[in-house]
Amino acid sequence: MRIVLGGDHAGFELKQDLVAYVRELGHEVLDVGTANTAPVDYPDFAEAVGMAIRSHQADRGILICGSGVGASVAANKIPGIRAGLCHDTYSAHQGVEHDNMNVLVMGSRVIAAQLAQELVKSYLAARFTGEERHARRLAKVNDLERRFLEKGPA
């Protein structure tokens, strides 16, 4: 699988660890930055991760900022992106299985590197079930997004 990773300055060190870990798991990695701990803005990296998925350069994404909240909010503004902030393995796999989550978001100031690896492993191993109830709900989410995109700004 092709995995895009991105994070702001707060997520840089954890992202670097995860780039190597994702490769160890046998996946292709696209690292969209940041390249150091100099202060940067998380929306830029949320956009880079989201656009890599939208353009089919990557199948799934991993996004990291200090708390994970800002990056999650920003990523979910991109049509077609279903980002979930996860700090436990259940949410990491269930988000894919039930909601077809395509971006795992984590807070580097909230979880340690070992837990982050466990979340990534669980997230990447998970597959959307396609069960009728999950497909029905996902269709409603997609319809909600489409309706608001068609309406334009309020």
N, C-alpha and C positions, 0 to 999 in steps of 0.2 A: 504494500500500500504506500502511496505517496503522502507524506505528512508535512504540513507547513507549521513551523514554530515561530512565534514572535513574542516579544515582550518589551516593556519599557525598562528604564534604568533599574527600577526596584526588582524586576524579574530577570535581569541579565544573567546573574550567576546560576540561578536555577535553570534557566533556559539552556545555558551552556551544558550543564549536567544532563539535561533531558535530550539534547541533540545527540550526544554520544549514546545515551541509553536507547533511544528510539532506533538508532542504527544497529545497536547490539541485538535488538529484537527482530532485525531483518527488514526494516522499512527504509524506503528512500526518504531523505530529509531535504526540505527546502527551508533554509533559515532566512527570515526576512528582517532580522535585527531585533533589537539594537545591538551594536557592536561593542559597547562598553557601558560603564556606570555613569556616564555624563547625563545629567537630567534631560529627559525628552518627554513627549506627551503620548500617553497610552492610546488615544484615538487613532494616531497614525499607524500604530502597529496592529490594532484591531482591524483597521481598514486593509492593511497589507495581507493579513491572514485571511480575511473574508474574501478579498478579491482573488487571491490565489485559488481558493475553492471555487468561486464563481467562474473563473476562467479555466477551470479543469486542470490547473497546474498541480493541484493537490486534491486528494480524496477527503481528508479530514485535517483539522487544525488543532493546535495547542497554543494557548494564549496565556501570558502571565503578566500580572502587575502586582503591586504591593498587597492589596486586599483581594483582588480579582473582581471586585464590584464594578469599578469604572470600565475595565476592559470588557466585561460581560455586557454592560449597558451599551457601549459603543458598538460592539460586534453585532448585537441584535438589531441595530438600525439598518444593517445591510440586508437587502432582500435575499431570501434563500438561506440565510445563515441562522442556524439554531444553536446558539451558544449557551452552555450551562456551566454555572459556577459550582464546582464540586470540591468538597473537602473530605469525602468518604468514598470508598470503593463501590458501595451500593449505588449511589447517585451516578457515579461515573459509567457504570455499565447499564443501569436502568435507563439513563437518559438516552442512550443509543437504542436499546431494545424497544422502548415504548414511544419515544419522541423523535427518533432518528436524529439525535443531536450530532452536529458535525464539527463543533468546536468545543473542546474541553478548556475551561478557564479555571485558573488556580491563583491563589494569593500567596506570593513568596514570603510574606511576613506573617502568614497564618499557618502554613504547613512546612514541614521539614522535607528535605530531599528524598529520603527513603519513602515517605508516604506519597510524595509526588510520583515517584516511580511506580508504586503500587496502583495509583489512580490511572496513570498512563497505560500500564499493562492491561488493566481491567477495561478501560475505554477502548483501546485498540483491538482487543479480543472480542468485543461485543458486536452484535449484528442486529439490525432492525428486524423485529419478529414478523412484521407484515400482517399480524393478526387483525381481523376485521375491526375490532374496537380501536386498536392503535392507528390503523390506516384511516379510519373514519375521523378520529380526532386530529390527526395530522392534516387531513384534507380541510378540516375546519380552520386550522391555523393558517394554512396556505391561502384559503379563501379570505380570511380576515386580512392578511397581508396584501393580497391582490386588491381588495376593495379600497383599502386606504391608499394604495399606490395610485389607483385610478382616480380617486377624488382629488389628489393633489393637496397642496398646503391648505390648512383650515383658514 
